[in-house]
């Protein structure tokens, strides 16, 4: 049974859930204060995820977790910078600013789309239908913990970047790539909202603007953002090339899970999507 039902109450509930998750993460982090900062962040991140999961169960809606992807990175980045005693130099300021802009935009985009406690992401609805009584264990593993792990792996390259001074040419490239990624996501989401609010056929599809260049420009921007963060780590310490596992795992998530899932949904709801798939690239834009 849901503890709240209205949209406003749902938004308040989610906000309170994230405040509680943050406080629990702080407490866990303090308890593990003698460990290495990456491990402290990982444990605190997991604890916060479990709090959000409990709130998802209370609201009977796994979409409570959706903002976590964009909310968690900035506190982790700030913690790593402070824990290392690093001065807030140009590299640190640029990285944290990019995380803040990216996170605020993505979180706001979710808030604009979420209609309240009865509105659950269609993918979670499908998982719920397939798993039945095992839904909440499945939700804990696949909807809550796995995305937290993916995001954390994507953030790991930032550890050397946030704990070392300097700003090299590769940092400039990283900032440009991450900034471009945010711009792509912003424009793609704006074009999608404008299309959905405009008069259009029920079976119609958005095939204008960035959406004419590739089928999922919002996903393209998201993937590009994580590769930009990775370059910051390599700029600070080339020995951290191994941390490519972060952006690579996120790329594989979108390519093999998110994109096929969205394409299947579009095909089931919009017959024109089949033709659109034939002539439009998946993620890499093509100029027409």
C-alpha positions as CSV (number, residue, x, y, z in Angstrom):
1,X,0.0,0.0,0.0
2,X,1.4,3.4,-0.9
3,X,1.9,5.8,2.0
4,X,1.0,8.8,-0.2
5,X,-1.0,9.2,-3.3
6,X,-0.9,12.8,-4.6
7,X,1.9,14.2,-6.9
8,X,2.8,16.9,-4.4
9,X,2.9,14.5,-1.5
10,X,5.0,12.1,-3.6
11,X,7.5,14.8,-4.4
12,X,7.8,15.7,-0.7
13,X,8.2,12.0,0.1
14,X,11.0,11.6,-2.5
15,X,12.8,14.7,-1.2
16,X,12.6,13.4,2.4
17,X,13.9,10.0,1.2
18,X,17.0,11.6,-0.3
19,X,17.7,13.8,2.8
20,X,17.5,10.6,4.9
21,X,19.7,8.7,2.5
22,X,22.3,11.5,2.6
23,X,22.3,11.6,6.4
24,X,22.7,7.8,6.6
25,X,25.6,8.0,4.0
26,X,27.3,10.6,6.2
27,X,26.9,8.5,9.3
28,X,28.3,5.4,7.5
29,X,31.1,7.4,6.1
30,X,32.1,8.7,9.5
31,X,32.0,5.2,10.9
32,X,34.5,4.1,8.2
33,X,36.6,7.2,8.4
34,X,39.9,5.3,8.6
35,X,39.4,3.5,5.3
36,X,40.6,4.7,1.8
37,X,38.2,7.4,0.5
38,X,37.1,5.4,-2.5
39,X,36.0,2.6,-0.3
40,X,34.3,5.0,2.2
41,X,32.4,6.5,-0.7
42,X,31.4,3.1,-2.0
43,X,30.1,1.9,1.4
44,X,28.2,5.2,2.0
45,X,26.8,5.1,-1.5
46,X,25.5,1.5,-0.9
47,X,24.0,2.5,2.4
48,X,22.2,5.5,0.8
49,X,20.9,3.2,-2.0
50,X,19.4,0.8,0.6
51,X,17.6,3.7,2.2
52,X,16.2,4.8,-1.1
53,X,15.2,1.2,-1.8
54,X,13.3,1.0,1.5
55,X,11.5,4.2,0.5
56,X,10.7,2.7,-2.9
57,X,9.1,-0.3,-1.1
58,X,7.1,2.1,1.2
59,X,5.8,4.0,-1.8
60,X,5.4,0.8,-3.8
61,X,7.2,2.5,-6.7
62,X,10.8,1.9,-7.8
63,X,10.9,5.2,-9.6
64,X,11.8,6.7,-6.2
65,X,15.3,5.6,-7.2
66,X,15.4,7.3,-10.6
67,X,16.9,10.6,-9.4
68,X,19.7,8.7,-7.6
69,X,21.7,8.4,-10.9
70,X,22.1,12.2,-11.1
71,X,22.0,13.1,-7.4
72,X,24.8,10.9,-6.0
73,X,27.8,12.0,-8.1
74,X,28.2,15.6,-6.8
75,X,28.3,14.7,-3.1
76,X,30.8,11.9,-3.8
77,X,33.0,14.3,-5.9
78,X,32.9,16.9,-3.1
79,X,33.8,14.3,-0.5
80,X,36.8,13.0,-2.5
81,X,38.1,16.6,-2.9
82,X,37.7,17.4,0.8
83,X,39.0,14.1,2.0
84,X,42.3,14.5,0.1
85,X,42.8,18.0,1.4
86,X,43.0,19.2,-2.1
87,X,42.8,22.9,-2.9
88,X,39.9,23.8,-5.1
89,X,42.0,24.5,-8.2
90,X,40.7,24.9,-11.7
91,X,40.4,21.2,-12.4
92,X,38.4,20.6,-9.2
93,X,36.1,23.6,-9.9
94,X,35.5,22.6,-13.5
95,X,34.7,19.0,-12.6
96,X,32.4,19.8,-9.7
97,X,30.6,22.5,-11.8
98,X,30.0,20.0,-14.6
99,X,28.7,17.4,-12.1
100,X,26.4,20.1,-10.6
101,X,25.0,21.3,-13.9
102,X,24.6,17.8,-15.3
103,X,23.0,16.5,-12.1
104,X,20.6,19.5,-11.7
105,X,19.4,19.3,-15.3
106,X,18.9,15.5,-15.3
107,X,17.1,15.6,-11.9
108,X,14.9,18.4,-13.0
109,X,14.0,16.6,-16.2
110,X,12.9,13.6,-14.1
111,X,10.9,15.8,-11.8
112,X,9.1,17.3,-14.7
113,X,8.2,13.9,-16.1
114,X,7.2,12.1,-12.9
115,X,3.5,12.3,-12.3
116,X,3.5,11.0,-8.7
117,X,3.3,7.8,-6.7
118,X,1.2,6.0,-9.3
119,X,3.7,6.7,-12.1
120,X,6.3,4.1,-12.3
121,X,8.9,3.7,-15.2
122,X,7.6,1.4,-17.9
123,X,10.7,-0.8,-17.5
124,X,9.9,-1.4,-13.9
125,X,6.3,-2.2,-14.7
126,X,7.5,-4.9,-17.1
127,X,9.9,-6.3,-14.5
128,X,7.1,-6.3,-11.9
129,X,4.9,-8.2,-14.3
130,X,7.6,-10.8,-15.1
131,X,8.8,-11.4,-11.5
132,X,5.5,-11.3,-9.6
133,X,6.1,-11.8,-5.9
134,X,9.9,-11.7,-6.4
135,X,9.6,-8.1,-7.7
136,X,11.2,-6.4,-4.7
137,X,14.3,-8.6,-4.6
138,X,14.6,-8.1,-8.3
139,X,14.1,-4.4,-7.9
140,X,16.8,-4.3,-5.2
141,X,19.3,-6.0,-7.5
142,X,18.6,-4.7,-10.9
143,X,16.9,-1.3,-10.4
144,X,18.7,-0.1,-7.3
145,X,22.1,-1.7,-6.6
146,X,23.3,-2.3,-10.2
147,X,22.8,1.3,-11.4
148,X,24.5,2.5,-8.2
149,X,27.5,0.3,-9.1
150,X,27.5,1.5,-12.7
151,X,27.5,5.2,-11.6
152,X,30.2,4.6,-9.0
153,X,32.4,2.9,-11.5
154,X,31.8,5.8,-13.8
155,X,33.0,8.2,-11.1
156,X,36.1,6.3,-10.1
157,X,38.2,8.0,-12.8
158,X,37.5,11.3,-11.0
159,X,39.3,10.3,-7.9
160,X,42.8,11.2,-9.2
161,X,41.4,14.2,-11.0
162,X,39.8,15.6,-7.8
163,X,42.8,14.8,-5.6
164,X,45.6,16.3,-7.7
165,X,46.3,19.9,-8.8
166,X,46.8,21.0,-12.4
167,X,44.9,21.6,-15.6
168,X,46.4,20.2,-18.8
169,X,45.4,20.1,-22.4
170,X,43.6,16.8,-21.8
171,X,41.6,18.5,-19.1
172,X,40.4,21.0,-21.6
173,X,39.4,18.2,-24.0
174,X,37.6,16.5,-21.1
175,X,35.7,19.6,-20.2
176,X,34.7,20.3,-23.8
177,X,33.4,16.7,-24.2
178,X,31.5,16.7,-21.0
179,X,30.1,20.2,-21.7
180,X,29.0,19.1,-25.2
181,X,27.4,16.0,-23.7
182,X,25.3,18.2,-21.4
183,X,24.3,20.4,-24.3
184,X,23.2,17.4,-26.4
185,X,21.1,16.0,-23.6
186,X,19.6,19.4,-22.8
187,X,18.6,20.1,-26.5
188,X,17.3,16.5,-27.0
189,X,15.1,16.6,-23.9
190,X,13.8,20.1,-24.8
191,X,12.9,18.9,-28.3
192,X,11.2,15.9,-26.9
193,X,9.1,17.9,-24.4
194,X,8.2,20.4,-27.1
195,X,7.1,17.6,-29.4
196,X,5.0,15.9,-26.7
197,X,3.3,19.1,-25.9
198,X,2.5,20.0,-29.5
199,X,-0.4,18.6,-31.6
200,X,0.8,15.3,-33.1
201,X,-0.6,12.0,-34.3
202,X,-0.9,9.4,-31.6
203,X,1.2,7.1,-33.7
204,X,3.6,9.8,-34.7
205,X,7.3,9.8,-33.8
206,X,9.8,12.6,-33.2
207,X,12.2,12.6,-36.2
208,X,13.3,16.3,-36.3
209,X,16.3,18.1,-34.8
210,X,18.7,15.9,-33.0
211,X,16.2,13.0,-33.2
212,X,16.6,13.0,-37.0
213,X,20.4,12.4,-36.6
214,X,20.1,9.4,-34.3
215,X,17.3,7.5,-32.6
216,X,18.5,8.2,-29.0
217,X,20.4,11.5,-28.8
218,X,19.6,11.8,-25.1
219,X,21.4,8.4,-24.5
220,X,24.3,9.6,-26.8
221,X,24.8,12.7,-24.6
222,X,24.7,10.6,-21.4
223,X,27.3,8.2,-22.7
224,X,29.5,11.0,-23.9
225,X,29.4,12.7,-20.5
226,X,30.9,9.7,-18.7
227,X,33.7,9.4,-21.3
228,X,34.4,13.1,-20.6
229,X,34.8,12.4,-16.9
230,X,37.1,9.5,-17.7
231,X,39.4,11.8,-19.6
232,X,39.8,14.0,-16.5
233,X,41.2,11.0,-14.6
234,X,43.6,10.2,-17.3
235,X,44.7,13.8,-17.5
236,X,45.5,13.8,-13.8
237,X,47.2,10.3,-13.8
238,X,47.7,8.2,-17.0
239,X,48.1,5.2,-14.7
240,X,44.4,5.3,-14.2
241,X,43.7,4.0,-17.7
242,X,42.2,0.9,-16.0
243,X,39.3,3.0,-14.8
244,X,38.0,2.9,-18.4
245,X,35.9,0.0,-17.0
246,X,33.5,2.8,-15.7
247,X,32.5,4.6,-18.9
248,X,32.8,1.3,-20.8
249,X,30.3,-0.5,-18.5
250,X,27.9,2.5,-18.8
251,X,28.2,2.4,-22.6
252,X,27.5,-1.3,-22.7
253,X,24.4,-0.7,-20.4
254,X,22.9,1.7,-22.9
255,X,23.9,-0.2,-26.0
256,X,22.7,-3.6,-24.9
257,X,19.9,-2.8,-22.4
258,X,18.5,0.7,-22.6
259,X,18.5,1.1,-26.4
260,X,16.9,-2.3,-27.2
261,X,14.4,-1.9,-24.4
262,X,13.3,1.6,-25.7
263,X,13.3,0.4,-29.3
264,X,11.0,-2.5,-28.4
265,X,8.6,-0.1,-26.6
266,X,8.6,2.3,-29.5
267,X,7.9,-0.5,-31.9
268,X,4.9,-1.7,-29.8
269,X,3.4,1.8,-29.6
270,X,4.5,3.4,-32.9
271,X,4.5,1.4,-36.1
272,X,6.5,4.1,-37.9
273,X,9.4,3.4,-35.6
274,X,10.3,0.3,-37.7
275,X,11.0,2.4,-40.7
276,X,12.7,5.0,-38.6
277,X,15.1,2.3,-37.3
278,X,16.1,1.4,-40.8
279,X,17.2,4.8,-41.8
280,X,18.4,6.4,-38.6
281,X,21.6,5.5,-36.6
282,X,21.2,4.3,-33.1
283,X,23.5,6.6,-31.1
284,X,26.2,8.1,-33.4
285,X,24.6,11.1,-35.1
286,X,24.5,11.3,-38.9
287,X,24.1,14.6,-40.7
288,X,21.4,14.6,-43.4
